[in-house]
Amino acid sequence: MKINNVNLDKIAETKEKLQQGIWPEHRIFEVSGEWLFDKVQFMGYVEYDNGSTFLISDQIYAFGGNGNAPHPLQYVVFGIMACYSMVFMAKAAGKGIVIRSLKTRGYIKVNVKAALFGEDKPLVEKVGIVLEVDTDASPEELEEVKILAIKGCPSAYFVMNPIEFESKVVKTESAIV
Amino acid sequence: MKGMNNVNLENLLKTRESVANGELPPYRMFEVEGEWMFGETQFKSTLNFENGSITLFTDQPTPSGGKGNAPNPVQYCVFSMIACYATTFVTIAAMKGVEIKSLKVKGYSKVNMKAVLEIEEGPVVEEVGITLEVTSSASREVLEEIKNLADKKCPAAYTVSHAVPFKSYITFTDG
């Protein structure tokens, strides 16, 4: 059964496999990339089921970049709002709620003084999402779906909770040409 | 001064001064709009930047109810984190006069699928990590110092390692 462009049968199948221990409990999402010395500053490579793609990012001109690609924080907002929208639509579909259209707006508010001068205030002050929904469901039903989406969305989770973050730096030798 | 590590320090220092003088606001908002799709992918958005724009698509893999026709949102989140962290790391290096000859980055996010699918309660994301492979004539100690500063100054890393207020609202439209 498919509602809201979400295949509920596949989700039910996955849930069953997880419960039976056929599927691993955890999924690791990995992405790699490299710094560029050209018109943009960073390029990443992402593989998915039916293909792969390169993603590029660049700082704005005022912050030392070239303004030739989206800023990394635009990708942060995009990732969070896309993730949240997907979980919202899947939870709505799970409850049999048909959504005719969904438009999403997201933002992240960054303290520039904390980034540039080390001001002792939160570097990121807030993250927000507004969902504009066209549906016959009641506001109460949608509030319920929203609560489930907040609980089940990995991106909302990593915004709202402190997560173990590990960074490592490995120094390599220059290639001999 | 332009050009060190592909970071324009002259522009950055000018901006720093303007923020210090109050000529530029102390906060920056990054805003994005997108919409749900009912075709081959599930969500799309156009990101505008100074010299252009780009349209991105996302889709869940088949086991999660999508068709696997685009990267999934968590992959975008991991990409955004490694891009933001790399940008912060290289910019701090440039400000310290440390030349980076090459930088390769790998990032990951460990997601508990049982928590996502409401099979059990628990942390949805268990850990996030990043590894930087750097070629530079700087010592390991100097690179470690830059990394420690990047840990503190990268907004994406901050969002992962701290609890940030998260607000979500629903508004209704008529079809």
Interface residues (C-beta under 8 A of the other chain):
Chain A: N4 N5 V6 N7 L8 K10 I11 E13 T14 K15 L18 Q19 W23 P24 E25 H26 R27 I28 F29 E30 V31 S32 G33 E34 W35 L36 F37 D38 Q41 F42 G44 V46 Y48 D49 N50 G51 T53 L55 S57 D58 Q59 I60 Y61 A62 F63 G64 G65 N66 G67 N68 A69 P70 H71 P72 L73 Q74 Y75 V76 V77 F78 G79 I80 M81 A82 C83 Y84 S85 M86 V87 M89 A90 A93 I99 R100 S101 L102 K103 T104 R105 G106 Y107 I108 K109 V110 N111 V112 K113 A114 A115 L116 F117 G118 P122 L123 V124 E125 K126 V127 G128 I129 V130 L131 E132 V133 D134 T135 P139 L142 E143 K146 L148 A149 I150 K151 G152 C153 P154 S155 A156 Y157 F158 V159 M160 N161 P162 I163 E164 F165 E166 S167 K168 V169 V170 K171 T172 E173 S174 A175
Chain B: N5 N6 V7 N8 L9 N11 L12 K14 T15 R16 V19 A20 L24 P25 P26 Y27 R28 M29 F30 E31 V32 E33 G34 E35 W36 M37 F38 G39 Q42 F43 S45 L47 N48 F49 E50 N51 G52 I54 L56 T58 D59 Q60 P61 T62 P63 S64 G65 G66 K67 G68 N69 A70 P71 N72 P73 V74 Q75 Y76 C77 V78 F79 S80 M81 I82 A83 C84 Y85 A86 T87 V90 T91 A94 I100 K101 S102 L103 K104 V105 K106 G107 Y108 S109 K110 V111 N112 M113 K114 A115 V116 L117 E118 I119 P123 V124 V125 E126 E127 V128 G129 I130 T131 L132 E133 V134 T135 S136 R140 L143 E144 I146 K147 A150 D151 K152 K153 P155 A156 A157 Y158 T159 V160 S161 H162 A163 V164 P165 F166 K167 S168 Y169 I170 T171 F172 T173 D174 G175
